[in-house]
Amino acid sequence: MQSVHSLISNSTKRPIATTPSMTTPLPSTPAVPYRQIRAHYDDETITVYQAYNRGIATAAVREQKLHASPLFRPTRMTWIKPSWAWMLYRAGYSYKDPGQERILAIRMRHEDFLGLLRKAVLTFGHDGANKAESELEPQTSQPAPNESDETTPQPAGFDEATGTKRRKHRDPAAGKSPDVKVQWDPERTVRLEKLEYRSIQIGIPAALSPEWTEKWIVGIEDVTDRARELKRVLDEEPHVSDGELVERGLVPVERPFEISEELQKLLKMVI
């Protein structure tokens, strides 16, 4: 199945025009780089995604403050994803568990997004390569009320019976590092199929939570209904094309997001 990313030119230039037409894709487009940041963005803001329980999400949208609900925990690492498809995979179209039942599209300014990347430290497996997402499954939101990706992913201690992570004692000093975590996981199609190239996940540490919640977010939208309608369409119309899904407003157009060569090297996007 051709992914929506392969329908879009991989030019790193940011067009001034708004969403490009998807009705007549080129018959042949360049291969998607193994590591590339793709996102829905305009000239000023970029959209990232998170999934939360209903209480946190409802308050966040109403007040346009992610930490509006007392259920939100600013002392934990929180993970953002610019890939709509990866968010759908992580949250199971919002049906995976109550802690991920509301999907939020969060807009932040380009300069703040780039500022996070400049603080990035990559997470690696024992073999020196990035771990696959199956090895880095983030802790579920139960019993913690925050989004299911609210802690640094840990490969060990997963309880298959309950589908949750077994809680471990944590050093009180943990989580105070200002380092931003970045991991590259296999990208997904909106049908949740694994692709050969990678998608970026960005972990914002507790030390940066005040800036994240108070300064860097410029808009919050609940897009759960879009995710669920997409799932319904895919179930009822299995042969629908990615282009048609874009035209129906169920899949946002994600383009390569340009960053400096220095940042590309930091994120291991180039050798």
LINRASUL-V189603 format. One record per residue. NEAR is the number of other C-alpha atoms within 8 Angstrom. Layout:
NEAR
NEAR
This chain:
2
6
9
10
8
11
11
10
8
9
5
7
5
7
5
5
5
6
5
6
5
10
7
5
7
6
4
4
10
7
5
9
6
8
11
12
10
11
14
11
10
7
6
7
10
14
12
13
14
13
15
15
14
10
8
16
14
8
13
14
12
7
7
10
13
13
11
11
10
7
8
11
9
9
8
10
14
13
12
11
13
14
13
11
12
14
13
13
11
7
14
8
13
15
9
9
8
8
15
16
15
13
16
14
12
13
12
14
12
9
6
9
10
9
8
10
9
8
9
12
9
8
9
10
8
5
5
6
7
10
13
9
8
6
8
10
9
11
13
13
13
8
5
6
11
13
14
14
13
13
11
10
9
10
8
4
7
9
9
6
4
5
8
10
9
7
4
4
4
5
5
4
5
7
10
8
8
9
9
13
12
13
12
12
12
12
12
12
12
12
7
10
7
8
9
7
10
12
14
14
12
11
12
15
16
14
10
9
11
9
8
10
11
8
8
10
13
9
8
14
8
11
10
12
7
8
13
10
9
11
9
8
9
11
7
6
7
7
5
8
6
10
9
9
12
12
9
7
7
11
11
8
10
10
12
11
10
8
7
6
6
6
10
11
10
9
11
8
10
6
4
